[in-house]
Amino acid sequence: MERYDVIVLGGGLLGSSVAMHLAERGVGSIAVLDVDLGGRYSSSELNAGGVRATWRSPINVELSLASIEFYEGVRDEVGFDQKGYLWMYDAARWPAALEALAWQNATHGLGVRALTPDEIAAHCPLLDQLDGVAGATFSPRDGLLNPNLVKELYRARARASAATVRFENYSYVVAVDPEPDKVVVRALKFQEFSPAGARAIKAILCDAIPPEDAAAVKLTADVVVNCTGAWARRVAPLYGHVVPVRPVRRQIAIAHARDVDLRPYGMFVDPSGVYFHRESTHILAGWADPGEDDDFQFRYDGEAWFEDKIWPVLAARMSRCAQMRHRSGWAGLYEYTPDLCGVLGFAPGHERVVEAFGFTGRGAMQSWAAGRAAAELVTARRFETLDCSPLRPDRFADGALVHEALSI
């Protein structure tokens, strides 16, 4: 039986951040278990890479702003392109945006500006069709980064510490048993190039089908941190906590329009909810279907979806997008909670299990600070820097939801 000080379940952005912060806080031995450390189905790898502090709840602003301060210090290592968010609003939503802007600037000093339609066009002349747009906010500290580079930086720093840190790939956790003096974790270890192969990864992640020819392993730790993201609804019940996390597919398309170069700009958000930014000389655009069913599936609906949901919106904003060519796309999972905010705290009834998941749409932008907060709970048993208690796991049962009105 292998013994560690801490076992982290899930090695995406948040799990890797937790491992780094634990190592930097002097934890001696850490194991990170994941089915898919490479991230081919990870929300950490399949997102749009946006980073913003322009939220409307204090805890989301604080987590994002602390993370942005870190990214500003390593911008070249993580590809942090700090060219802002341009968020467009229709007339119905514009008054609330102006009210939030005043609070964001007065309370957090974010320097957000309000733009008229004429000022929007001056900022980005490509936006030459602004029917239905009452105004926009522009937040200069926000921007884009490369989530893979962020994740790899966290892992590299964890490995470079004095701690013993093991990132265990192809590890399918099947039991988590908290005991008075330890937590026992049982997992099935398989090899990607065994008969199970890459098919096993998808079978596990989509359908919870155990891999063939897997070896049963048993590990123990003083504390376990659950960072399994969209899969938290499967993992948390292993230690007796049924969590309200919904896996919802999010699709992203890559397209090209002649003479449309968005490289001088950051993220754009249309009143329709479609968001887009540069992807080299192409355009990356995504949209969340509010009618999407809960499901662990990664099917991308292809060019037909692009032509139905994305192209009309972009063409309505930029006349040069009237002629566009679909290139590719993908689908990943969002992890919805009832208030669309993260979960961070001790699992109800367990002093040896910390939960850190549910950061849908903000895993990249909040991972540094959220990982630090989780590491504080493990080592100090309390939050030491940011008070993340509003994100406690039992808030759903208590009705103490976080009120966040600015999710895409």
LINLINKA-V769289 format. One record per backbone hydrogen bond with DSSP energy under -0.5 kcal/mol. NH is the residue of the N-H (numbers start at 1). CO is the residue of the C=O. E is the energy in kcal/mol with one decimal. If there is no record, write none. Layout:
nh=NH co=CO e=E
nh=NH co=CO e=E
//
This chain:
nh=2 co=218 e=-1.6
nh=4 co=220 e=-2.6
nh=5 co=29 e=-1.0
nh=6 co=29 e=-1.7
nh=7 co=223 e=-2.1
nh=8 co=31 e=-3.3
nh=9 co=7 e=-0.5
nh=9 co=225 e=-3.1
nh=10 co=8 e=-0.7
nh=10 co=33 e=-3.1
nh=16 co=12 e=-2.6
nh=17 co=13 e=-2.0
nh=18 co=14 e=-2.6
nh=19 co=15 e=-2.1
nh=20 co=16 e=-2.2
nh=21 co=17 e=-2.6
nh=22 co=18 e=-2.7
nh=23 co=19 e=-2.4
nh=24 co=20 e=-2.5
nh=25 co=21 e=-1.4
nh=26 co=23 e=-1.4
nh=27 co=22 e=-2.3
nh=30 co=164 e=-3.0
nh=31 co=6 e=-2.0
nh=32 co=166 e=-3.2
nh=33 co=8 e=-2.7
nh=33 co=31 e=-0.5
nh=34 co=168 e=-2.0
nh=39 co=36 e=-1.5
nh=42 co=39 e=-0.7
nh=45 co=42 e=-1.1
nh=46 co=42 e=-1.5
nh=51 co=143 e=-2.7
nh=55 co=53 e=-2.2
nh=61 co=57 e=-2.0
nh=62 co=58 e=-2.7
nh=63 co=59 e=-2.4
nh=64 co=60 e=-2.0
nh=65 co=61 e=-3.1
nh=66 co=62 e=-2.2
nh=67 co=63 e=-1.6
nh=68 co=64 e=-2.7
nh=69 co=65 e=-2.2
nh=70 co=66 e=-1.3
nh=71 co=67 e=-2.6
nh=72 co=68 e=-2.7
nh=73 co=69 e=-0.8
nh=73 co=70 e=-0.8
nh=74 co=70 e=-0.7
nh=74 co=71 e=-0.8
nh=75 co=72 e=-0.6
nh=77 co=74 e=-0.8
nh=78 co=74 e=-1.5
nh=79 co=75 e=-0.9
nh=80 co=75 e=-2.1
nh=81 co=79 e=-0.7
nh=81 co=144 e=-3.5
nh=82 co=80 e=-0.8
nh=83 co=81 e=-1.9
nh=84 co=142 e=-2.8
nh=85 co=139 e=-1.0
nh=86 co=267 e=-3.0
nh=87 co=85 e=-0.7
nh=87 co=137 e=-2.7
nh=88 co=86 e=-0.6
nh=88 co=269 e=-2.9
nh=89 co=135 e=-2.7
nh=94 co=90 e=-1.3
nh=95 co=91 e=-0.6
nh=97 co=93 e=-1.7
nh=98 co=94 e=-2.2
nh=99 co=95 e=-2.1
nh=100 co=96 e=-2.5
nh=101 co=97 e=-2.4
nh=102 co=98 e=-2.0
nh=103 co=99 e=-1.6
nh=104 co=100 e=-3.1
nh=105 co=101 e=-2.3
nh=106 co=102 e=-2.3
nh=107 co=103 e=-2.7
nh=108 co=103 e=-0.5
nh=108 co=104 e=-1.5
nh=109 co=105 e=-1.1
nh=110 co=104 e=-1.0
nh=113 co=138 e=-2.6
nh=115 co=136 e=-3.5
nh=120 co=116 e=-2.4
nh=121 co=117 e=-2.2
nh=122 co=118 e=-1.8
nh=123 co=119 e=-2.2
nh=124 co=120 e=-2.4
nh=127 co=124 e=-2.4
nh=128 co=126 e=-1.9
nh=128 co=317 e=-0.5
nh=129 co=317 e=-1.7
nh=133 co=130 e=-2.0
nh=134 co=89 e=-2.6
nh=134 co=132 e=-0.6
nh=135 co=89 e=-1.2
nh=136 co=115 e=-2.1
nh=137 co=87 e=-2.2
nh=138 co=113 e=-2.6
nh=139 co=85 e=-1.8
nh=140 co=138 e=-0.6
nh=142 co=139 e=-1.3
nh=143 co=51 e=-2.8
nh=144 co=81 e=-1.9
nh=145 co=49 e=-2.2
nh=146 co=78 e=-2.6
nh=147 co=145 e=-0.8
nh=150 co=146 e=-1.9
nh=151 co=147 e=-2.6
nh=152 co=148 e=-2.5
nh=153 co=149 e=-2.0
nh=154 co=150 e=-2.3
nh=155 co=151 e=-2.2
nh=156 co=152 e=-2.6
nh=157 co=153 e=-2.4
nh=158 co=154 e=-2.2
nh=159 co=155 e=-2.6
nh=160 co=156 e=-1.9
nh=161 co=157 e=-0.5
nh=161 co=158 e=-1.0
nh=164 co=28 e=-3.2
nh=165 co=163 e=-0.8
nh=166 co=30 e=-2.6
nh=168 co=32 e=-3.2
nh=168 co=166 e=-0.8
nh=169 co=167 e=-0.8
nh=171 co=34 e=-2.1
nh=172 co=170 e=-0.6
nh=172 co=188 e=-2.6
nh=173 co=171 e=-0.7
nh=174 co=186 e=-2.7
nh=175 co=186 e=-1.5
nh=176 co=238 e=-0.6
nh=177 co=184 e=-3.3
nh=178 co=176 e=-0.6
nh=179 co=182 e=-3.4
nh=182 co=179 e=-0.6
nh=183 co=221 e=-2.6
nh=184 co=177 e=-2.6
nh=185 co=183 e=-0.5
nh=185 co=219 e=-3.3
nh=186 co=175 e=-2.3
nh=187 co=217 e=-2.3
nh=188 co=172 e=-2.5
nh=189 co=187 e=-0.5
nh=189 co=215 e=-3.1
nh=190 co=170 e=-2.0
nh=194 co=191 e=-1.7
nh=197 co=191 e=-0.8
nh=200 co=196 e=-0.9
nh=200 co=197 e=-1.4
nh=201 co=197 e=-0.7
nh=202 co=198 e=-1.5
nh=203 co=199 e=-2.5
nh=204 co=200 e=-2.6
nh=205 co=201 e=-2.7
nh=206 co=202 e=-2.7
nh=207 co=202 e=-0.5
nh=207 co=203 e=-1.7
nh=208 co=204 e=-1.6
nh=209 co=203 e=-1.7
nh=210 co=208 e=-0.6
nh=214 co=211 e=-0.6
nh=215 co=189 e=-2.9
nh=217 co=187 e=-2.9
nh=219 co=185 e=-3.1
nh=220 co=2 e=-2.6
nh=221 co=183 e=-1.7
nh=222 co=4 e=-0.8
nh=222 co=5 e=-1.0
nh=223 co=5 e=-1.5
nh=224 co=352 e=-2.6
nh=225 co=7 e=-2.5
nh=226 co=224 e=-0.5
nh=226 co=354 e=-3.1
nh=227 co=9 e=-2.8
nh=227 co=225 e=-0.9
nh=231 co=228 e=-2.3
nh=232 co=229 e=-2.2
nh=233 co=230 e=-0.6
nh=234 co=231 e=-1.4
nh=235 co=231 e=-1.9
nh=236 co=232 e=-2.6
nh=238 co=235 e=-1.9
nh=239 co=236 e=-1.7
nh=240 co=237 e=-1.3
nh=241 co=236 e=-2.0
nh=242 co=240 e=-0.6
nh=243 co=241 e=-0.7
nh=245 co=243 e=-1.7
nh=246 co=244 e=-0.5
nh=246 co=336 e=-3.0
nh=248 co=246 e=-0.6
nh=248 co=334 e=-2.4
nh=249 co=293 e=-0.6
nh=250 co=332 e=-2.9
nh=251 co=287 e=-0.9
nh=252 co=330 e=-2.6
nh=253 co=285 e=-3.3
nh=254 co=328 e=-3.0
nh=255 co=283 e=-2.5
nh=256 co=325 e=-2.3
nh=258 co=323 e=-0.6
nh=260 co=257 e=-1.7
nh=261 co=259 e=-0.6
nh=262 co=260 e=-0.6
nh=265 co=262 e=-2.1
nh=266 co=83 e=-0.8
nh=267 co=84 e=-1.9
nh=268 co=276 e=-2.5
nh=269 co=86 e=-2.3
nh=270 co=274 e=-2.9
nh=273 co=270 e=-2.2
nh=275 co=286 e=-2.0
nh=276 co=268 e=-2.3
nh=277 co=284 e=-2.1
nh=279 co=282 e=-2.2
nh=282 co=279 e=-2.2
nh=283 co=255 e=-3.0
nh=284 co=277 e=-3.0
nh=285 co=253 e=-2.5
nh=286 co=275 e=-2.3
nh=287 co=251 e=-1.4
nh=289 co=287 e=-0.6
nh=290 co=288 e=-0.7
nh=292 co=289 e=-2.0
nh=295 co=247 e=-2.2
nh=297 co=295 e=-1.3
nh=301 co=299 e=-0.5
nh=304 co=301 e=-0.5
nh=305 co=301 e=-0.7
nh=306 co=302 e=-2.0
nh=307 co=303 e=-2.8
nh=308 co=304 e=-1.6
nh=309 co=305 e=-3.1
nh=310 co=305 e=-0.6
nh=310 co=306 e=-1.5
nh=311 co=306 e=-2.8
nh=313 co=310 e=-0.5
nh=314 co=310 e=-2.2
nh=315 co=311 e=-2.8
nh=316 co=312 e=-1.5
nh=317 co=313 e=-0.8
nh=317 co=314 e=-0.7
nh=318 co=314 e=-2.7
nh=321 co=318 e=-2.2
nh=322 co=319 e=-1.7
nh=323 co=320 e=-0.5
nh=324 co=322 e=-0.7
nh=325 co=256 e=-2.7
nh=327 co=254 e=-2.9
nh=328 co=254 e=-1.6
nh=330 co=252 e=-2.3
nh=332 co=250 e=-2.5
nh=334 co=248 e=-3.4
nh=336 co=246 e=-2.8
nh=336 co=334 e=-0.6
nh=340 co=337 e=-1.6
nh=343 co=357 e=-3.8
nh=344 co=391 e=-2.6
nh=345 co=355 e=-1.9
nh=347 co=353 e=-2.7
nh=350 co=347 e=-2.5
nh=354 co=224 e=-2.7
nh=355 co=345 e=-3.5
nh=356 co=226 e=-2.7
nh=357 co=343 e=-1.5
nh=360 co=335 e=-0.7
nh=360 co=358 e=-1.5
nh=362 co=359 e=-1.9
nh=363 co=359 e=-0.6
nh=366 co=362 e=-2.0
nh=367 co=363 e=-1.0
nh=370 co=366 e=-2.8
nh=371 co=367 e=-2.3
nh=372 co=368 e=-1.8
nh=373 co=369 e=-2.2
nh=374 co=370 e=-2.3
nh=375 co=371 e=-2.1
nh=376 co=372 e=-2.0
nh=377 co=373 e=-1.9
nh=378 co=374 e=-2.0
nh=379 co=375 e=-2.2
nh=380 co=376 e=-3.2
nh=381 co=376 e=-0.9
nh=381 co=377 e=-1.0
nh=382 co=376 e=-0.8
nh=388 co=386 e=-1.2
nh=391 co=388 e=-2.2
nh=392 co=389 e=-2.0
nh=395 co=392 e=-1.6
nh=396 co=393 e=-0.7
nh=398 co=394 e=-1.6
nh=399 co=395 e=-1.1
nh=400 co=395 e=-1.9
nh=401 co=399 e=-1.0
nh=404 co=402 e=-0.9
//
